[in-house]
């Protein structure tokens, strides 16, 4: 079943690359955005289940969804953490004026950044591993946001910022908020410290792939919107993360 869900996500992703990038999505198909975000979040949840067992994977995934929805609610209602912004698009069913799909989006972000941080920090001394995992996870999440937010604001207008900022008119507080929120979720995982139960490399490979797929999707949309500086910056950062990821993976395999 997990493989079929992943294949569905890939199929929906490929459709989305063309429909969303070139604005071919008809009004009656707007619900497809919500389905995509939910499917992406479920893929990340399946990754956690396959890596750490059903109980831990489900509980951690539900925690990320619930906590992120609450944090986003505080952001919309009280300008907490991220800055002053409002959603302009309908992302489906809401809880406390916050779309549930945003929780699934955060689950996807944490799943992707978790896999990158897991490998990059592996086989390091305990305290250094702790810090490396935390910082890498948070910075990988911010890397995605460096292309996600400019596209969502400047190209698609999914939400509107009410205050100016240095990066495509997005306030610095947004990126600081992303860093803090992602670091919090990764810190919870480190404190939880569940045993790795994966017996093959299928889901780690899939999650590492999804990290690049999500960046590529937003780079495509950024290209149509002329956000060339964001494309260059995020492409370089993503290439750097992948280089570090595969270098550490090869190193760990060599000593094991």
Wavefront OBJ file of the C-alpha trace (Angstrom):
o trace
v 0.000 0.000 0.000
v 2.810 2.425 0.889
v 4.372 2.010 -2.540
v 1.057 2.689 -4.280
v 0.621 5.891 -2.262
v 4.121 7.009 -3.220
v 3.391 6.270 -6.879
v 0.163 8.271 -6.646
v 2.119 11.180 -5.189
v 4.646 11.010 -8.049
v 1.828 10.914 -10.620
v 0.090 13.898 -8.968
v 3.431 15.689 -8.734
v 4.147 15.293 -12.460
v 0.680 16.605 -13.297
v 1.222 19.506 -10.923
v 4.558 20.505 -12.450
v 2.783 21.272 -15.739
v -0.634 22.418 -14.517
v 0.586 24.778 -11.792
v 3.771 26.010 -13.469
v 2.004 27.085 -16.661
v -1.284 28.104 -15.021
v -3.182 25.346 -16.796
v -5.123 24.460 -13.644
v -8.828 25.230 -14.320
v -10.922 26.754 -11.497
v -12.939 23.562 -11.042
v -9.687 21.677 -10.307
v -8.424 23.997 -7.536
v -9.024 21.208 -5.023
v -6.060 19.401 -6.620
v -3.682 21.639 -4.628
v -5.113 20.327 -1.364
v -4.923 16.717 -2.554
v -1.289 17.231 -3.515
v -0.347 18.685 -0.127
v -2.148 15.905 1.740
v -0.543 13.217 -0.440
v 2.878 14.773 0.094
v 2.362 14.846 3.857
v 1.194 11.227 3.881
v 4.373 10.234 2.023
v 6.433 11.887 4.766
v 4.338 10.130 7.409
v 4.964 6.782 5.714
v 8.678 7.584 5.730
v 8.608 8.065 9.507
v 6.575 4.864 9.946
v 8.995 2.797 7.870
v 12.002 4.333 9.604
v 10.851 4.238 13.233
v 7.867 1.914 13.450
v 4.123 2.388 13.158
v 3.471 3.805 16.644
v 6.314 6.334 16.618
v 5.781 7.282 12.975
v 2.067 7.960 13.409
v 2.410 9.817 16.703
v 5.280 11.992 15.474
v 3.439 12.770 12.226
v 0.238 13.710 14.042
v 2.235 15.875 16.437
v 3.829 17.768 13.532
v 0.451 18.299 11.835
v -1.315 19.469 14.993
v 1.524 21.657 16.307
v 2.193 23.299 12.944
v -1.487 24.128 12.440
v -1.520 25.737 15.884
v 1.654 27.735 15.183
v 0.290 28.866 11.806
v -2.963 29.864 13.519
v -0.994 32.017 15.957
v 0.830 33.518 12.997
v -2.363 34.472 11.147
v -4.321 35.603 14.193
v -1.599 37.264 16.271
v 1.360 37.798 13.885
v 3.300 35.290 15.967
v 6.748 34.168 14.808
v 6.402 34.521 11.014
v 5.189 38.106 10.624
v 1.935 39.624 9.371
v 0.273 37.690 6.541
v -3.093 36.480 5.260
v -4.093 33.494 3.109
v -5.741 34.507 -0.171
v -6.410 31.027 -1.555
v -8.701 28.252 -0.348
v -6.537 25.338 0.761
v -9.466 23.264 1.969
v -10.980 22.606 5.397
v -9.786 24.944 8.136
v -9.262 24.670 11.876
v -9.075 28.000 13.712
v -8.833 29.863 10.378
v -5.844 27.727 9.338
v -6.026 25.157 6.506
v -5.457 21.573 7.639
v -3.397 21.071 4.498
v -0.760 23.427 5.925
v -0.132 20.816 8.626
v 0.498 18.193 5.931
v 2.810 20.628 4.143
v 4.838 21.027 7.322
v 4.947 17.241 7.712
v 6.448 17.047 4.228
v 9.018 19.749 5.036
v 10.090 18.017 8.241
v 10.234 14.616 6.521
v 12.530 15.930 3.786
v 14.785 17.898 6.111
v 14.870 14.990 8.595
v 16.305 12.614 5.999
v 18.962 15.111 4.918
v 19.910 15.810 8.542
v 19.847 12.123 9.507
v 22.507 11.154 6.988
v 24.633 14.298 7.233
v 24.855 13.995 11.034
v 25.311 10.206 11.168
v 28.370 8.637 12.811
v 29.483 11.909 14.398
v 30.324 12.238 18.127
v 27.082 12.484 20.163
v 27.020 16.218 20.947
v 28.265 17.240 17.494
v 25.718 14.896 15.924
v 22.972 16.509 18.030
v 23.871 20.024 16.895
v 24.499 19.004 13.286
v 21.143 17.231 13.032
v 19.310 20.181 14.564
v 20.981 22.868 12.448
v 20.959 20.867 9.215
v 17.279 19.994 9.600
v 16.311 23.608 10.268
v 18.479 25.032 7.474
v 17.209 22.501 4.914
v 13.666 23.585 5.789
v 14.629 27.244 5.312
v 16.252 26.342 1.980
v 12.871 25.112 0.735
v 11.179 28.244 2.044
v 13.628 30.484 0.194
v 11.927 29.378 -3.029
v 8.486 28.452 -1.661
v 7.620 31.819 -0.162
v 8.687 34.056 -3.064
v 6.692 31.865 -5.471
v 3.650 31.661 -3.195
v 3.685 35.445 -2.650
v 4.993 36.995 -5.870
v 3.862 34.483 -8.483
v 0.818 32.627 -7.144
v -0.359 35.056 -4.422
v -1.375 32.184 -2.152
v -0.793 34.571 0.746
v 0.010 38.250 1.141
v 2.597 39.800 3.449
v 1.498 42.962 5.219
v 4.992 44.244 6.003
v 8.076 44.800 3.816
v 11.137 42.591 3.801
v 14.632 42.349 2.391
v 14.017 39.230 0.276
v 11.277 39.652 -2.344
v 9.400 41.844 0.153
v 9.170 38.939 2.613
v 10.061 39.916 6.197
v 13.093 38.336 7.860
v 10.805 37.188 10.680
v 9.281 34.629 8.291
v 12.583 32.867 7.677
v 13.519 33.107 11.350
v 10.115 31.608 12.157
v 10.699 28.755 9.719
v 14.096 28.064 11.269
v 12.714 28.084 14.821
v 9.672 25.957 13.957
v 11.688 23.359 12.030
v 14.348 23.279 14.741
v 11.622 22.706 17.329
v 10.226 19.678 15.474
v 13.701 18.219 15.012
v 14.509 18.874 18.661
v 11.383 16.971 19.703
v 12.591 14.049 17.612
v 16.055 14.152 19.199
v 14.552 14.180 22.689
v 12.203 11.340 21.693
v 15.164 9.448 20.188
v 13.290 6.443 18.724
v 15.120 3.384 17.437
v 15.718 3.163 13.700
v 13.715 0.184 12.451
v 14.381 0.493 8.707
v 15.667 -2.703 7.117
v 16.229 -1.337 3.628
v 17.079 1.955 1.981
v 13.900 2.397 -0.057
v 12.185 5.086 1.995
v 15.315 7.107 2.784
v 16.005 7.237 -0.965
v 12.410 8.270 -1.644
v 12.491 11.040 0.954
v 15.825 12.360 -0.303
v 14.310 12.400 -3.789
v 11.193 14.255 -2.605
v 13.398 17.011 -1.157
v 14.759 17.712 -4.638
v 11.379 17.277 -6.318
v 9.771 19.924 -4.133
v 12.586 22.377 -4.769
v 12.371 21.683 -8.513
v 8.602 22.260 -8.572
v 8.958 25.714 -7.043
v 11.985 26.524 -9.197
v 9.826 25.850 -12.274
v 7.158 28.224 -10.979
v 9.803 30.776 -10.026
v 11.186 30.656 -13.577
v 7.827 31.563 -15.090
v 7.609 34.418 -12.588
v 11.112 35.716 -13.303
v 12.474 35.091 -9.793
v 15.958 34.344 -11.077
v 17.873 35.353 -7.955
v 15.809 32.956 -5.832
v 16.329 30.193 -8.401
v 20.107 30.671 -8.375
v 20.354 30.860 -4.596
v 18.178 27.828 -3.877
v 19.669 25.734 -6.694
v 23.157 26.317 -5.275
v 22.060 25.589 -1.709
v 20.207 22.427 -2.745
v 23.192 21.191 -4.756
v 25.341 21.802 -1.681
v 22.995 19.851 0.572
v 22.910 16.925 -1.852
v 26.695 16.931 -2.215
v 27.073 16.835 1.562
v 24.335 14.198 1.887
v 25.874 11.760 -0.599
v 29.402 12.408 0.646
v 28.363 11.583 4.217
v 26.350 8.583 3.022
v 29.342 7.205 1.147
v 31.607 7.858 4.139
v 29.277 6.074 6.560
v 28.952 3.086 4.230
v 32.723 2.886 3.918
v 33.304 2.637 7.668
v 30.379 0.312 8.431
l 1 2 3 4 5 6 7 8 9 10 11 12 13 14 15 16 17 18 19 20 21 22 23 24 25 26 27 28 29 30 31 32 33 34 35 36 37 38 39 40 41 42 43 44 45 46 47 48 49 50 51 52 53 54 55 56 57 58 59 60 61 62 63 64 65 66 67 68 69 70 71 72 73 74 75 76 77 78 79 80 81 82 83 84 85 86 87 88 89 90 91 92 93 94 95 96 97 98 99 100 101 102 103 104 105 106 107 108 109 110 111 112 113 114 115 116 117 118 119 120 121 122 123 124 125 126 127 128 129 130 131 132 133 134 135 136 137 138 139 140 141 142 143 144 145 146 147 148 149 150 151 152 153 154 155 156 157 158 159 160 161 162 163 164 165 166 167 168 169 170 171 172 173 174 175 176 177 178 179 180 181 182 183 184 185 186 187 188 189 190 191 192 193 194 195 196 197 198 199 200 201 202 203 204 205 206 207 208 209 210 211 212 213 214 215 216 217 218 219 220 221 222 223 224 225 226 227 228 229 230 231 232 233 234 235 236 237 238 239 240 241 242 243 244 245 246 247 248 249 250 251 252 253 254 255 256
